[in-house]
Amino acid sequence: MRLDELPRSDKVEDRRGGGLGGLRMGGGIGIGTIIILGIVGWALGINPLYLIGGAEILSRLGGGSTQQPQPTPDKSTAQAPDQMQDFVSAVLGSSEVQWREIFAQAGKSYEPPSLVMYSGGTRSGCGIAQSVMGPFYCPLDQKVYLDTSFFEDLQRRFRGCDVGSKSCQFAEAYVITHEVGHHVQNLLGILPQVQAAQRNMDQVEANNLQVRVELQADCFAGVWAHHAEDKWRFIEPGDVEAAMQTASAIGDDRLQRRTQGYVVPDAFTHGSSEQRTRWFMTGLKSGQVASCDTFQAARL
């Protein structure tokens, strides 16, 4: 993935090393965390699935990083955050350009989200953000939250991703632009409608609707990649395959099979491996927002 021509965003908030010092999460998500996230979602009027979903994924992969930020990093570790911030700024900046153009073509105005980079923990409009939650979008403050240890976990756990190399960058960009996709849904009024509908549904129906939300965000990430490639020719050989490997690895069926040995489709909240890769590729190939209507699709 080539970054040199991608525009940089000025909406990246770097809170690494300045988070909530007392926050320290262990290897997995416990029932206490689920209850807390559920209470936060209920109190703020947010579907807890938006918060719990990210935590489930990271937990099933084996938990997030438990390392606390070091107050006096050595020179080698001090260089990495600058590179990471530049990468995040480039991905976010390119998404701003593309979504502004897409919204303008529809006669709408696009207000980009901020992206908060943090380590360990920080405060969000949806409550406390912790590394165990994984990347998430908070619709109340319209910000994407990213604990940078997630990328380290991504590089360590998925084959084809080498720590310190460029082999994971497009996969990481997919993760970021998926969360930006939730922001697009929020601006279009999709998230509020989904939340209102889920309040009158049982758990199975609510899960099914949540899957459609997540798959549409995957498709929107593909739409970003399509237009960014047309403009900057930034995709290199192997990039798409690495991103699809990541999408497949965090499919609900794959995660359930890994953790409990069997699959329960009614408990899906993000979609199967096949669905996630197919909807991303739908957006990548078409570049059309209309092709991402997972709510009317006969086949998810």
ZAVEX-659506 format. One line per 5 residues: number of its first residue (from 1); their letters; for each residue x, y, z of N, C-alpha, C. Coordinates in Angstrom, 1 decimal. Layout:
N
NUM> a> X/Y/Z/X/Y/Z/X/Y/Z; ...;
% end
This chain:
300
1> mrlde> 0.9/-1.2/0.0/0.0/0.0/0.0/0.9/1.2/0.0; 0.7/2.1/-1.0/1.5/3.3/-1.1/0.8/4.5/-0.5; 1.5/5.2/0.4/0.9/6.3/1.2/1.3/7.7/0.7; 2.3/7.7/-0.2/2.9/9.0/-0.5/2.0/10.0/-1.1; 1.0/9.6/-1.9/0.1/10.6/-2.5/-1.2/10.8/-1.8;
6> lprsd> -1.4/10.0/-0.7/-2.7/10.1/0.0/-2.7/11.4/0.8; -3.8/12.2/0.8/-3.9/13.4/1.6/-4.0/13.0/3.1; -3.4/13.9/4.0/-3.4/13.7/5.4/-4.6/14.4/6.0; -5.1/13.8/7.1/-6.2/14.4/7.8/-5.7/15.2/9.0; -6.4/16.3/9.4/-6.1/17.0/10.6/-7.0/16.7/11.7;
11> kvedr> -7.8/15.6/11.5/-8.8/15.2/12.6/-8.4/13.9/13.3; -7.1/13.7/13.5/-6.5/12.6/14.3/-6.1/13.2/15.6; -6.8/12.6/16.7/-6.4/13.0/18.1/-5.5/11.9/18.6; -4.3/12.3/19.0/-3.3/11.4/19.6/-3.4/11.5/21.1; -4.0/10.4/21.7/-4.0/10.4/23.2/-3.2/9.3/23.7;
16> rgggl> -2.3/8.7/22.9/-1.4/7.7/23.4/-0.5/8.2/24.6; -0.5/7.3/25.6/0.3/7.7/26.8/-0.4/8.7/27.7; -1.5/9.2/27.3/-2.2/10.1/28.2/-3.6/9.7/28.6; -3.8/8.4/28.6/-5.2/7.8/28.9/-5.4/7.7/30.3; -6.3/6.8/30.7/-6.7/6.6/32.1/-5.8/5.6/32.7;
21> gglrm> -4.9/6.1/33.5/-3.8/5.3/34.0/-4.2/4.0/34.7; -5.4/4.1/35.4/-5.8/2.9/36.1/-6.4/1.8/35.3; -6.6/2.0/34.0/-7.3/1.0/33.2/-6.3/-0.1/32.8; -6.6/-1.3/33.1/-5.7/-2.4/32.7/-6.6/-3.6/32.5; -6.7/-4.1/31.3/-7.6/-5.2/31.0/-6.8/-6.5/30.8;
26> gggig> -7.3/-7.6/31.2/-6.6/-8.9/31.0/-6.9/-9.5/29.7; -6.7/-10.8/29.7/-6.7/-11.5/28.4/-8.0/-11.6/27.7; -9.2/-11.5/28.4/-10.4/-11.7/27.7/-11.5/-10.8/28.3; -12.6/-10.8/27.7/-13.7/-10.0/28.2/-14.6/-10.9/29.1; -14.8/-10.3/30.3/-15.6/-11.1/31.3/-17.0/-10.6/31.3;
31> igtii> -17.8/-11.3/32.1/-19.2/-10.9/32.2/-19.4/-9.5/32.8; -18.5/-9.1/33.7/-18.5/-7.8/34.3/-18.4/-6.7/33.2; -17.5/-7.0/32.3/-17.3/-6.0/31.2/-18.5/-5.9/30.3; -19.1/-7.1/30.0/-20.3/-7.1/29.2/-21.4/-6.3/29.9; -21.6/-6.5/31.2/-22.6/-5.8/31.9/-22.4/-4.3/31.9;
36> ilgiv> -21.1/-3.9/32.1/-20.8/-2.5/32.1/-21.1/-1.9/30.7; -20.6/-2.6/29.7/-20.9/-2.1/28.3/-22.4/-2.0/28.0; -23.1/-3.0/28.5/-24.6/-3.0/28.3/-25.2/-1.8/29.0; -24.8/-1.5/30.3/-25.3/-0.4/31.0/-25.0/0.9/30.3; -23.8/1.0/29.9/-23.4/2.3/29.2/-24.3/2.5/27.9;
41> gwalg> -24.5/1.4/27.2/-25.3/1.5/26.0/-26.7/1.9/26.3; -27.3/1.3/27.4/-28.6/1.6/27.8/-28.8/3.0/28.2; -27.8/3.5/29.1/-27.9/4.8/29.7/-27.8/5.9/28.6; -26.9/5.6/27.6/-26.7/6.6/26.6/-27.6/6.5/25.4; -28.5/5.5/25.4/-29.4/5.3/24.3/-28.7/4.6/23.1;
46> inply> -27.6/3.9/23.3/-26.9/3.2/22.2/-27.1/1.8/22.3; -27.3/1.1/21.2/-27.4/-0.3/21.2/-26.1/-0.9/21.7; -26.1/-1.7/22.8/-24.9/-2.2/23.4/-24.1/-3.0/22.4; -24.7/-3.5/21.3/-24.0/-4.3/20.3/-22.9/-3.5/19.7; -23.1/-2.2/19.6/-22.0/-1.4/19.0/-20.8/-1.4/19.8;
51> ligga> -21.0/-1.5/21.2/-19.8/-1.6/22.1/-19.4/-3.0/22.3; -20.3/-3.9/22.5/-19.9/-5.3/22.8/-19.3/-6.0/21.6; -19.8/-5.7/20.4/-19.3/-6.3/19.2/-17.8/-6.3/19.1; -17.2/-5.1/19.2/-15.8/-5.0/19.1/-15.1/-5.8/20.2; -15.6/-5.8/21.4/-15.0/-6.5/22.5/-15.0/-8.0/22.3;
56> eilsr> -16.1/-8.5/21.7/-16.2/-9.9/21.5/-15.2/-10.4/20.5; -15.0/-9.6/19.4/-14.0/-10.0/18.4/-12.6/-10.1/18.9; -12.2/-9.0/19.6/-10.8/-9.0/20.1/-10.7/-10.1/21.2; -11.7/-10.3/22.0/-11.6/-11.4/23.1/-11.5/-12.7/22.4; -12.3/-13.0/21.4/-12.2/-14.3/20.8/-10.9/-14.6/20.1;
61> lgggs> -10.2/-13.5/19.7/-8.9/-13.7/19.1/-7.9/-13.9/20.1; -8.2/-13.8/21.4/-7.2/-14.1/22.4/-6.9/-12.9/23.3; -7.7/-11.8/23.2/-7.6/-10.7/24.1/-6.7/-9.6/23.6; -6.9/-8.4/24.1/-6.1/-7.3/23.7/-4.8/-7.2/24.4; -4.0/-6.2/24.1/-2.7/-6.0/24.8/-3.0/-5.6/26.2;
66> tqqpq> -2.2/-6.1/27.1/-2.3/-5.6/28.5/-1.2/-4.7/28.9; -0.4/-4.3/27.9/0.7/-3.4/28.2/0.3/-2.0/28.5; 0.9/-1.4/29.5/0.6/0.0/29.8/1.5/0.9/29.0; 1.1/2.1/28.6/2.0/3.0/28.0/3.2/3.3/28.8; 4.4/3.4/28.2/5.6/3.7/28.9/5.9/5.2/28.9;
71> ptpdk> 6.2/5.8/30.0/6.3/7.2/30.1/7.6/7.7/29.4; 8.6/6.8/29.3/9.9/7.3/28.7/10.4/6.2/27.7; 9.7/6.2/26.6/10.1/5.2/25.6/11.4/5.5/25.0; 12.2/4.4/24.6/13.5/4.7/24.0/13.3/5.1/22.6; 14.4/5.5/21.9/14.3/6.1/20.6/13.6/5.2/19.6;
76> staqa> 13.8/3.9/19.6/13.3/3.0/18.6/11.8/2.9/18.8; 11.2/2.9/20.0/9.8/2.8/20.2/9.1/4.2/19.9; 9.9/5.3/20.0/9.3/6.6/19.8/9.1/6.8/18.3; 9.8/6.2/17.5/9.7/6.4/16.0/8.4/5.7/15.5; 8.0/4.6/16.1/6.9/3.8/15.5/5.6/4.6/15.6;
81> pdqmq> 5.3/5.3/16.8/4.0/6.0/16.8/3.9/7.1/15.7; 5.0/7.8/15.4/4.9/8.8/14.3/4.6/8.2/13.0; 5.1/7.0/12.7/4.8/6.3/11.5/3.3/5.9/11.5; 2.9/5.4/12.7/1.5/4.9/12.8/0.5/6.1/12.6; 0.9/7.2/13.2/0.0/8.4/13.1/-0.1/8.9/11.7;
86> dfvsa> 1.0/8.9/11.0/1.0/9.3/9.6/0.2/8.3/8.7; 0.3/7.0/9.0/-0.5/6.1/8.3/-2.0/6.3/8.6; -2.4/6.4/9.8/-3.8/6.7/10.2/-4.3/7.9/9.6; -3.5/9.0/9.6/-3.9/10.3/9.0/-4.1/10.1/7.5; -3.3/9.3/6.8/-3.4/9.1/5.4/-4.7/8.4/5.0;
91> vlgss> -5.0/7.3/5.8/-6.2/6.6/5.5/-7.4/7.5/5.8; -7.4/8.1/6.9/-8.6/9.0/7.3/-8.7/10.1/6.3; -7.6/10.7/5.9/-7.6/11.8/4.9/-8.2/11.4/3.6; -7.7/10.2/3.1/-8.3/9.8/1.8/-9.8/9.4/1.9; -10.2/9.0/3.0/-11.6/8.7/3.2/-12.4/10.0/3.2;
96> evqwr> -11.9/11.1/3.8/-12.5/12.4/3.8/-12.8/12.9/2.4; -11.7/12.7/1.5/-11.9/13.2/0.2/-12.9/12.4/-0.6; -12.9/11.1/-0.4/-13.8/10.3/-1.2/-15.3/10.5/-0.7; -15.5/10.5/0.6/-16.9/10.6/1.0/-17.4/12.0/0.8; -16.6/13.0/0.9/-17.1/14.4/0.5/-17.6/14.4/-0.9;
101> eifaq> -16.8/13.8/-1.8/-17.2/13.7/-3.2/-18.5/13.0/-3.4; -18.6/11.8/-2.8/-19.8/11.0/-2.9/-21.0/11.7/-2.4; -20.9/12.3/-1.2/-22.0/13.0/-0.6/-22.4/14.2/-1.5; -21.4/14.9/-2.0/-21.7/16.1/-2.9/-22.4/15.7/-4.1; -22.1/14.6/-4.7/-22.8/14.1/-5.9/-24.3/13.8/-5.6;
106> agksy> -24.6/13.5/-4.3/-26.0/13.3/-3.9/-26.6/14.5/-3.3; -25.9/15.7/-3.4/-26.5/16.9/-2.9/-26.4/17.1/-1.4; -25.5/16.3/-0.8/-25.4/16.3/0.7/-24.0/16.8/1.1; -23.9/17.2/2.3/-22.6/17.6/2.9/-22.1/16.6/3.8; -20.8/16.3/3.7/-20.1/15.3/4.5/-19.3/15.9/5.6;
111> eppsl> -19.6/15.6/6.8/-18.8/16.1/8.0/-17.9/14.9/8.5; -16.6/14.9/8.3/-15.8/13.7/8.6/-15.7/13.5/10.1; -15.5/12.3/10.5/-15.3/12.0/12.0/-13.9/12.3/12.4; -13.7/12.5/13.7/-12.4/12.5/14.2/-12.0/11.1/14.5; -10.7/10.8/14.6/-10.2/9.5/15.0/-9.3/9.7/16.1;
116> vmysg> -9.6/9.0/17.2/-8.8/9.0/18.4/-7.9/7.8/18.5; -6.6/8.1/18.5/-5.6/7.0/18.8/-5.3/7.1/20.3; -5.4/5.9/20.9/-5.1/5.9/22.4/-4.4/4.6/22.7; -3.9/4.5/23.9/-3.2/3.3/24.4/-3.7/3.0/25.8; -4.2/1.8/26.0/-4.7/1.4/27.3/-6.1/1.8/27.5;
121> gtrsg> -6.4/3.0/27.6/-7.8/3.5/27.8/-8.0/5.0/27.6; -9.2/5.4/27.3/-9.5/6.8/27.2/-11.0/7.0/27.4; -11.4/8.2/27.4/-12.8/8.5/27.6/-13.4/8.8/26.2; -14.6/8.3/26.0/-15.3/8.5/24.7/-16.7/9.0/25.0; -17.4/9.5/24.0/-18.8/9.9/24.2/-19.7/8.8/24.6;
126> cgiaq> -19.3/7.5/24.4/-20.0/6.3/24.7/-19.5/5.6/25.9; -18.7/6.3/26.7/-18.2/5.7/27.9/-16.7/5.5/27.8; -16.2/4.6/28.6/-14.7/4.4/28.7/-14.3/3.5/27.5; -13.3/3.9/26.8/-12.8/3.1/25.7/-11.6/2.3/26.2; -11.5/1.0/26.0/-10.4/0.2/26.5/-9.9/-0.7/25.3;
131> svmgp> -8.7/-1.1/25.4/-8.1/-1.9/24.4/-8.8/-3.2/24.1; -9.4/-3.8/25.1/-10.1/-5.0/24.9/-11.3/-4.9/24.0; -11.8/-3.6/23.8/-13.0/-3.4/23.0/-12.7/-3.5/21.5; -11.5/-3.3/21.1/-11.2/-3.2/19.7/-11.6/-1.9/19.1; -11.3/-1.6/17.9/-11.8/-0.3/17.2/-13.3/-0.2/17.2;
136> fycpl> -13.8/1.0/17.5/-15.2/1.2/17.4/-15.6/2.6/17.1; -16.8/2.8/16.6/-17.3/4.1/16.3/-18.3/4.5/17.4; -18.2/5.7/17.9/-19.2/6.2/18.8/-20.1/7.3/18.2; -21.4/7.0/18.0/-22.2/7.9/17.2/-22.6/9.2/18.0; -22.4/9.1/19.4/-22.7/10.3/20.2/-21.7/11.4/20.0;
141> dqkvy> -20.4/11.1/19.9/-19.4/12.2/19.7/-18.9/12.1/18.2; -19.4/11.2/17.4/-19.0/11.0/16.0/-17.5/10.9/15.9; -16.9/10.0/16.7/-15.5/9.7/16.6/-15.2/8.2/16.5; -14.1/7.9/15.8/-13.6/6.5/15.7/-12.6/6.4/16.8; -12.6/5.3/17.6/-11.6/5.1/18.6/-10.8/3.9/18.2;
146> ldtsf> -9.5/4.0/18.3/-8.5/3.0/17.9/-7.4/2.9/18.9; -7.4/1.8/19.7/-6.2/1.5/20.5/-5.2/0.9/19.6; -4.0/1.5/19.6/-3.0/1.0/18.6/-2.5/-0.4/18.8; -2.7/-1.0/20.0/-2.3/-2.3/20.2/-3.1/-3.3/19.3; -4.3/-2.8/18.8/-5.1/-3.7/17.9/-4.3/-4.1/16.7;
151> fedlq> -3.6/-3.1/16.1/-2.8/-3.4/14.9/-1.7/-4.3/15.2; -1.1/-4.2/16.4/0.0/-5.1/16.8/-0.6/-6.6/16.9; -1.8/-6.7/17.5/-2.5/-8.0/17.6/-2.8/-8.5/16.2; -3.2/-7.6/15.3/-3.6/-8.0/13.9/-2.3/-8.6/13.2; -1.2/-7.9/13.4/0.0/-8.3/12.7/0.5/-9.6/13.3;
156> rrfrg> 0.3/-9.8/14.6/0.8/-11.0/15.2/0.0/-12.2/14.9; -1.3/-12.1/14.8/-2.2/-13.2/14.8/-2.5/-13.7/13.4; -2.5/-12.8/12.4/-2.9/-13.3/11.0/-1.7/-13.5/10.1; -1.6/-14.6/9.5/-0.5/-14.9/8.6/-0.5/-14.0/7.4; 0.7/-13.6/7.0/0.8/-12.7/5.9/1.0/-11.3/6.3;
161> cdvgs> 0.9/-11.1/7.7/1.1/-9.7/8.3/2.4/-9.8/9.1; 3.4/-9.1/8.7/4.7/-9.1/9.5/4.8/-7.8/10.2; 5.1/-7.9/11.5/5.3/-6.7/12.4/6.4/-5.8/11.8; 6.1/-4.6/11.6/7.1/-3.6/11.1/7.2/-3.5/9.6; 6.4/-4.3/8.9/6.4/-4.3/7.5/5.1/-3.6/6.9;
166> kscqf> 5.1/-3.5/5.6/3.9/-2.9/5.0/2.8/-3.9/4.6; 3.1/-5.2/4.9/2.2/-6.2/4.4/0.8/-6.2/5.1; 0.6/-5.5/6.2/-0.7/-5.4/6.9/-1.4/-4.1/6.6; -0.8/-3.1/6.0/-1.4/-1.8/6.0/-2.7/-1.7/5.3; -2.9/-2.4/4.2/-4.3/-2.3/3.6/-5.3/-3.0/4.5;
171> aeayv> -4.9/-4.1/5.1/-5.9/-4.7/6.1/-6.2/-3.8/7.2; -5.2/-3.0/7.7/-5.5/-2.1/8.8/-6.3/-0.9/8.2; -6.1/-0.5/7.0/-6.9/0.5/6.4/-8.4/0.1/6.3; -8.6/-1.2/6.0/-9.9/-1.8/5.9/-10.6/-1.6/7.3; -9.9/-1.9/8.3/-10.5/-1.8/9.7/-10.9/-0.4/10.0;
176> ithev> -10.0/0.6/9.6/-10.3/2.0/9.9/-11.5/2.4/9.0; -11.5/2.1/7.8/-12.6/2.6/6.9/-13.9/1.9/7.1; -13.8/0.7/7.7/-15.1/0.0/8.2/-15.7/0.9/9.3; -14.9/1.4/10.2/-15.5/2.2/11.3/-16.0/3.6/10.7; -15.2/4.1/9.7/-15.7/5.3/9.0/-17.0/5.0/8.4;
181> ghhvq> -17.2/3.8/7.9/-18.5/3.4/7.3/-19.6/3.5/8.2; -19.4/3.2/9.5/-20.4/3.4/10.5/-20.8/4.9/10.7; -19.8/5.8/10.5/-20.0/7.2/10.6/-20.9/7.6/9.4; -20.6/7.1/8.2/-21.4/7.4/7.1/-22.9/6.9/7.3; -23.0/5.8/7.9/-24.4/5.3/8.2/-25.1/6.2/9.2;
186> nllgi> -24.3/6.8/10.1/-24.9/7.7/11.1/-25.4/9.0/10.4; -24.5/9.5/9.5/-24.9/10.7/8.8/-26.1/10.5/7.9; -26.2/9.3/7.4/-27.4/9.0/6.5/-28.6/8.7/7.3; -28.5/8.6/8.6/-29.7/8.3/9.4/-30.0/6.8/9.6; -29.1/6.0/9.1/-29.3/4.5/9.1/-29.1/4.0/10.6;
191> lpqvq> -28.1/4.4/11.3/-27.9/3.9/12.6/-29.1/4.3/13.6; -29.5/5.5/13.6/-30.7/5.8/14.4/-31.9/5.0/14.1; -32.2/4.7/12.8/-33.3/3.9/12.4/-33.1/2.5/12.9; -31.9/2.0/12.8/-31.7/0.6/13.2/-31.8/0.5/14.8; -31.3/1.4/15.5/-31.4/1.4/17.0/-32.9/1.4/17.4;
196> aaqrn> -33.7/2.3/16.7/-35.1/2.4/17.1/-35.8/1.0/16.8; -35.5/0.4/15.6/-36.1/-0.8/15.3/-35.7/-2.0/16.2; -34.5/-2.0/16.7/-34.0/-3.1/17.5/-34.6/-3.0/18.9; -35.1/-1.9/19.3/-35.7/-1.8/20.7/-37.0/-2.6/20.7; -37.6/-2.9/19.6/-38.8/-3.7/19.5/-38.6/-5.1/19.0;
201> mdqve> -37.4/-5.5/19.0/-37.1/-6.9/18.5/-36.6/-7.8/19.5; -36.7/-9.1/19.3/-36.1/-10.1/20.2/-34.6/-10.1/19.8; -33.8/-10.9/20.6/-32.4/-10.9/20.4/-32.0/-11.4/19.0; -32.7/-12.5/18.5/-32.3/-13.0/17.2/-32.6/-12.0/16.1; -33.7/-11.3/16.1/-34.0/-10.3/15.1/-33.0/-9.1/15.2;
206> annlq> -32.7/-8.7/16.4/-31.8/-7.6/16.6/-30.4/-8.0/16.1; -30.0/-9.2/16.3/-28.7/-9.7/15.8/-28.7/-9.7/14.3; -29.7/-10.1/13.7/-29.8/-10.2/12.2/-29.7/-8.8/11.6; -30.4/-7.8/12.3/-30.3/-6.4/11.8/-28.9/-5.9/12.0; -28.3/-6.2/13.1/-26.9/-5.8/13.3/-25.9/-6.3/12.3;
211> vrvel> -26.1/-7.5/11.9/-25.3/-8.1/10.8/-25.4/-7.3/9.6; -26.6/-6.8/9.2/-26.7/-6.0/8.0/-26.0/-4.7/8.2; -26.0/-4.1/9.4/-25.3/-2.9/9.6/-23.8/-3.1/9.4; -23.3/-4.2/10.0/-21.8/-4.4/9.9/-21.4/-4.7/8.4; -22.2/-5.5/7.7/-21.9/-5.8/6.3/-21.9/-4.6/5.4;
216> qadcf> -22.8/-3.7/5.7/-22.9/-2.5/4.9/-21.6/-1.7/5.2; -21.2/-1.6/6.4/-19.9/-0.9/6.7/-18.7/-1.5/6.0; -18.7/-2.9/5.9/-17.7/-3.5/5.1/-17.8/-3.1/3.7; -19.0/-3.0/3.1/-19.2/-2.6/1.7/-18.7/-1.2/1.5; -19.0/-0.3/2.5/-18.6/1.1/2.4/-17.1/1.2/2.4;
221> agvwa> -16.4/0.3/3.2/-15.0/0.3/3.2/-14.5/0.0/1.8; -15.2/-0.9/1.1/-14.8/-1.3/-0.3/-15.0/-0.1/-1.2; -16.1/0.6/-1.0/-16.4/1.8/-1.8/-15.2/2.8/-1.7; -14.8/3.0/-0.5/-13.6/3.9/-0.3/-12.4/3.4/-1.1; -12.1/2.1/-1.0/-11.0/1.6/-1.6/-11.1/1.7/-3.2;
226> hhaed> -12.3/1.6/-3.7/-12.5/1.7/-5.1/-12.1/3.1/-5.6; -12.7/4.1/-5.0/-12.5/5.5/-5.4/-11.1/6.0/-5.1; -10.5/5.5/-4.0/-9.1/5.9/-3.6/-8.1/5.3/-4.6; -8.4/4.1/-5.1/-7.5/3.5/-6.1/-7.6/4.2/-7.4; -8.8/4.6/-7.8/-9.0/5.3/-9.0/-8.2/6.6/-9.0;
231> kwrfi> -8.2/7.3/-7.8/-7.6/8.6/-7.7/-6.0/8.5/-7.5; -5.6/7.6/-6.7/-4.2/7.6/-6.3/-3.4/6.3/-6.7; -4.1/5.3/-7.1/-3.4/4.1/-7.5/-2.4/3.6/-6.4; -3.0/3.5/-5.2/-2.2/3.2/-4.0/-2.2/1.7/-3.6; -3.0/0.9/-4.2/-3.1/-0.5/-3.9/-1.9/-1.3/-4.6;
236> epgdv> -1.2/-2.1/-3.8/-0.1/-2.9/-4.3/-0.5/-4.4/-4.3; 0.2/-5.2/-5.1/-0.1/-6.6/-5.2/-0.1/-7.2/-3.8; -1.1/-8.0/-3.5/-1.3/-8.7/-2.2/-2.1/-7.9/-1.2; -2.3/-6.6/-1.4/-3.0/-5.8/-0.4/-4.4/-6.3/-0.2; -5.2/-6.5/-1.3/-6.6/-6.9/-1.2/-6.7/-8.3/-0.6;
241> eaamq> -5.8/-9.2/-0.9/-5.8/-10.5/-0.3/-5.6/-10.4/1.2; -4.7/-9.6/1.6/-4.4/-9.5/3.1/-5.6/-8.9/3.8; -6.3/-7.9/3.2/-7.5/-7.4/3.8/-8.6/-8.4/3.9; -8.8/-9.2/2.8/-9.8/-10.2/2.8/-9.5/-11.4/3.8; -8.2/-11.6/4.0/-7.8/-12.6/5.0/-8.2/-12.1/6.4;
246> tasai> -8.1/-10.8/6.6/-8.5/-10.2/7.9/-10.0/-10.3/8.0; -10.7/-9.9/7.0/-12.2/-9.9/7.0/-12.7/-11.3/7.3; -12.0/-12.3/6.7/-12.4/-13.7/6.9/-12.1/-14.2/8.3; -11.0/-13.7/8.8/-10.6/-14.2/10.2/-11.5/-13.7/11.3; -12.2/-12.5/11.0/-13.0/-12.0/12.0/-14.5/-12.2/11.7;
251> gddrl> -14.8/-13.1/10.8/-16.2/-13.5/10.6/-16.7/-14.2/11.8; -18.0/-14.1/12.1/-18.6/-14.7/13.2/-18.5/-16.2/13.3; -18.7/-16.8/12.1/-18.6/-18.3/12.1/-17.2/-18.8/12.4; -16.2/-18.1/11.9/-14.8/-18.5/12.2/-14.5/-18.3/13.7; -14.9/-17.2/14.2/-14.7/-16.9/15.6/-15.4/-17.9/16.5;
256> qrrtq> -16.6/-18.2/16.2/-17.4/-19.1/17.1/-16.8/-20.5/17.0; -16.4/-20.9/15.8/-15.8/-22.3/15.7/-14.5/-22.4/16.4; -13.7/-21.3/16.4/-12.5/-21.3/17.1/-12.6/-21.3/18.6; -13.6/-20.6/19.2/-13.8/-20.5/20.6/-14.7/-21.6/21.2; -15.7/-22.0/20.5/-16.6/-22.9/21.1/-16.8/-24.2/20.3;
261> gyvvp> -16.2/-24.3/19.2/-16.2/-25.5/18.4/-17.4/-25.7/17.5; -18.4/-24.8/17.5/-19.5/-25.0/16.7/-20.1/-23.6/16.4; -21.0/-23.5/15.4/-21.5/-22.2/14.9/-22.9/-22.0/15.2; -23.3/-20.9/15.7/-24.7/-20.5/16.0/-25.1/-19.3/15.2; -25.6/-19.4/14.0/-25.9/-18.3/13.1/-26.8/-17.2/13.7;
266> dafth> -27.7/-17.7/14.6/-28.6/-16.7/15.2/-27.9/-15.7/16.2; -26.7/-16.1/16.6/-25.9/-15.3/17.5/-24.9/-14.4/16.7; -24.9/-14.5/15.4/-24.0/-13.6/14.6/-24.4/-12.1/14.8; -23.3/-11.3/14.9/-23.6/-9.8/15.0/-22.8/-9.1/13.9; -21.8/-9.7/13.3/-21.0/-9.0/12.2/-21.1/-9.7/10.9;
271> gsseq> -21.5/-11.0/10.8/-21.6/-11.7/9.5/-20.5/-12.7/9.4; -20.7/-13.7/8.6/-19.8/-14.8/8.4/-18.6/-14.3/7.6; -17.6/-15.2/7.6/-16.3/-14.9/6.9/-16.7/-14.6/5.4; -17.5/-15.5/4.8/-17.8/-15.4/3.4/-18.6/-14.1/3.1; -19.5/-13.7/4.0/-20.3/-12.5/3.9/-19.4/-11.3/4.0;
276> rtrwf> -18.5/-11.2/4.9/-17.7/-10.0/5.1/-16.8/-9.8/3.9; -16.2/-10.9/3.4/-15.3/-10.7/2.3/-16.1/-10.3/1.0; -17.3/-11.0/0.8/-18.1/-10.7/-0.4/-18.6/-9.3/-0.4; -19.1/-8.7/0.8/-19.6/-7.4/0.8/-18.5/-6.3/0.6; -17.3/-6.6/1.2/-16.2/-5.7/0.9/-15.9/-5.6/-0.6;
281> mtglk> -15.8/-6.8/-1.2/-15.5/-6.9/-2.6/-16.6/-6.3/-3.5; -17.9/-6.4/-3.0/-19.0/-5.7/-3.7/-18.7/-4.2/-3.8; -18.4/-3.6/-2.7/-18.1/-2.2/-2.7/-16.8/-1.8/-3.5; -15.8/-2.7/-3.4/-14.6/-2.4/-4.1/-14.8/-2.5/-5.6; -15.5/-3.5/-6.1/-15.7/-3.6/-7.5/-16.7/-2.6/-8.1;
286> sgqva> -17.7/-2.2/-7.4/-18.7/-1.3/-7.9/-18.4/0.2/-7.7; -17.9/0.5/-6.5/-17.7/1.8/-6.1/-19.0/2.6/-5.9; -20.1/1.9/-5.8/-21.4/2.5/-5.7/-22.1/2.3/-4.3; -22.5/3.4/-3.7/-23.2/3.2/-2.4/-24.4/2.4/-2.5; -25.1/2.5/-3.6/-26.4/1.8/-3.9/-26.1/0.3/-3.8;
291> scdtf> -24.9/-0.1/-4.2/-24.7/-1.6/-4.2/-24.5/-2.1/-2.8; -24.5/-1.3/-1.8/-24.3/-1.7/-0.4/-25.5/-1.8/0.4; -26.7/-1.9/-0.2/-28.0/-1.9/0.5/-28.2/-3.3/1.0; -27.5/-3.6/2.2/-27.7/-4.9/2.8/-29.1/-5.1/3.4; -29.8/-4.0/3.6/-31.1/-4.1/4.3/-32.1/-4.6/3.3;
296> qaarl> -32.0/-4.4/2.0/-32.9/-4.9/1.1/-32.4/-6.2/0.3; -31.2/-6.6/0.6/-30.6/-7.7/-0.1/-31.3/-9.0/0.3; -31.6/-9.8/-0.8/-32.2/-11.1/-0.5/-31.2/-12.1/0.0; -30.0/-11.9/-0.4/-28.9/-12.8/0.1/-27.9/-11.9/0.8; -27.7/-12.2/2.1/-26.6/-11.6/2.8/-25.3/-12.3/2.6;
% end
